[in-house]
């Protein structure tokens, strides 16, 4: 089976660390929630010399160490990304994410229209690799993956979906839309042949119950400019 590289095309300018300062959506003594731009990888690699981890020193805000990633987003996915400001926060957030207590909501614009107006995708996933790259595939023997979805609007052969992953598998929403709903996300270059535009997937909101005795931290990120046109066609 021929595999396209799982990271897809690059769609980003030359991001600079100071660009992140205006993208801080929430900051307290324990965590930062950042509006990650589409096209910026969170981790570095041989082909990704510019990456978010290499820029986090600008977000120290007086602490001796930069914040660290509490989870990750795909390079081409924009929106809410949670950072831990110190070791205790990283440990606490790790437990919350691991227990599924952090509530994440995504917006996607997909090709076509799913059957019905809401539902549950229960499709186990497995990673496959060869010399050309890697991708996730649906496999009953793979790791359990569940996504709840709701139709928010339609227009011009597209649908605007709200998606709430109940598990945190790599590329889960992308595979579940393309395979589970037969409605690939616009700009999907790995699970559909639509790499001519940026990926239309956005981490819209996150709810973090950091302290059990206090209200949860709730943050939303506005969609990136490249999604605005398609969202407007679908009724946003």
N, C-alpha and C positions, 0 to 999 in steps of 0.2 A: 504494500500500500504506500503510495507516495504521500508524504506529509509536507504541507507548507509549514514554514517556521511559525511557531505558536505566538510570536509577538506581533506579527502583522507589520503594516507600514508605519513609518514615523511621521507624525504630523505635529511639529512643535517648533517654536523659535528657539533661540539660544537663551534658555532660562538662566537667570542669575540669582544668587542667594537672596539678595535684597528684594526680589520680586515676591518672595514668600511672605514678607511682612504684611502686605495688604491683603493676604489671603487667609489670615488667622480669623476664624469664625468664633472661637471660644478659647479663653485662657484663664486658668486658675493655678493654684499652687501645686496641683497634681498632674494636670493634663492640658494638652492643647488639641483643638480640633481644627484641622487645616482644610481649606478648599483646594485639593490637589488639582493642578491643571492637567487636562488631557494631553497625552504625548510625553509626559515626564515619567520615566521609570523610577520606582522607589529604590531599587537596588542597582548597584553598578555591575559591569561585566566587560568582557573584551570589546564588545561593540557598543557599550553604553557608558562612555566616559563622563557624561553629564547625567547626574541622578540625584534624587531627593536626599538620600542619606548623606551625600557629600555636601549638602547645603544647610544642614540642620543647625550648624553652629550659630547662625544668625538668629535662631529662635531660642537662645539660652535665656534671655530676659533676666540677666543677673545671676543665674545659677552657674556653678562651676563646670557643668557638663551639658552638652546639647541634649534635647529630647530624643527619644528612640521610638521606633515604630511599634505600636501595640498590635497592629495587623497590617494588611497590605491591600493595595488596589492594583489591578492590571495597569500597565503603562498607558494604555489608550482610554482608560476609564477616569472620569473626572469626579470631583466631589469630596464628601466628608471622609477624612482620614484622621484617625485618633493616634496621638503621640503621647507617650509617658514622659514626664519631666524628671523622674528619679527612679531608683531601683524599686522602692516599695510600690510606687504607682504602676510600674511595669509588671510586677508580680500580681497585683490586684487586678489589673486589666486583663492579664493573661488568664486568670481564673474566671473572670466574667465572660470573656470571649469563649473560653473553653466550655463553659457551662451553658452557652447559648443565651445568656442574659442580656447581651447587648443587642438592641433591636435595630436592624438596618433596613432602610427602604431605598430602592433604586427606581429610577425612571429609565425607560428605554423606548425608542421608536423602532418598530419592526416592520418588515415587509409583509403585507397580507393582513389577514384578520383571524384571530383564533376563534375556535368554536366556543360560543357562550360568552359570558361577561366576567367570569371569575373562575378560579379553580386552583387545583393543587397538582404540581408536577412532582412525581416521585420516581426518579430515574437515577439509578446508581451509576457512578462514573469511575473510569479507570484511565490511567495515563499510559499512552503508547508512544514509543520513540523509535526512530531509525536515524540513519546518517543525514537525513534532510531536515530533521527537527522533531518536535513532539506535539501532541495534542491530546485532549481528553475525549474519550468515547463512552457512549452508553454501554453498560455491561452489567447484567444482573449479578455477576460475581464481584463487581467493583465496590467502592465505598458508597454507603448510603448518602443520597443527596435529595433534599426536598426544597421546593420553591413554591410559595403562594403567589398568585398573580391576580390582577384586576385590570379590566379594560377601562381606561379613562377617556378615550376619544379615538376617532378614526377620521381619515380623509385622504383622498387621492391614492388609494391602495395601500395606505400605511395605518398602523395602529400605535397608539400611545399607551404603554403599559406601566403599571406600578407593580414592582416585584419585591417580595420579601423572602430572602433566603433563610431557611431554617437550619441550614448547615453551611459550612464554609469551605467547600471544595473549590479547587482551582478551576477557573473558567465556568463555574457552575451555571450562572445565569445565561451565559453565551450559548452553552450546549443545550440547556433546557429550552431556550427560545427556539433555537434552530432545529433541534431534534424532537423535543417534547411537544412543542406547539406548532412545529413546521412553519415558524415565522422568524427567520433570522433577523438579527439586529442590523439596522442600516450601518454600512461601513464594515461589516463583518468579513474579514479576509481569511480567516482560518476555518470557520464552520460554514461559510458560504462564499461565493466568488463576488464580493462587493467591496473591494479594497480601494476604490477610487475616491472615497470620502472618509472623514474621521468616523470612528466608532460612536454611535449614538447611544451610549450607556453612561449613566450618571448616578453617583451615590448621592441621592437627594437628601436623606436625613439619617441621623443616628441618635439613638436614645441610650444613654449610659447611666445605669443605676449605681454610681460609684460608691455612694454611702447608703447603706440600707435604711438609715433613720432620716435621710434627707430626700427632697425631691430629686428625681433623675435629671441629668443634664440632657436637654433636648436641643439639637442644632439642625438647621437646614442649610443647604447650599443651593444657590440659584443655578439653573442649567447653563452650560457653556454656550458661547455665541454660535458655535457650529450646529447646535441642536435647535436653535430658536425657530428657524424657518419651518422645519418639519413639525415641531410641537405646535406652532401656530396653525398649520394646516389641519392638525388633528384636534384643534379646539382649545388649546392652552391660552 
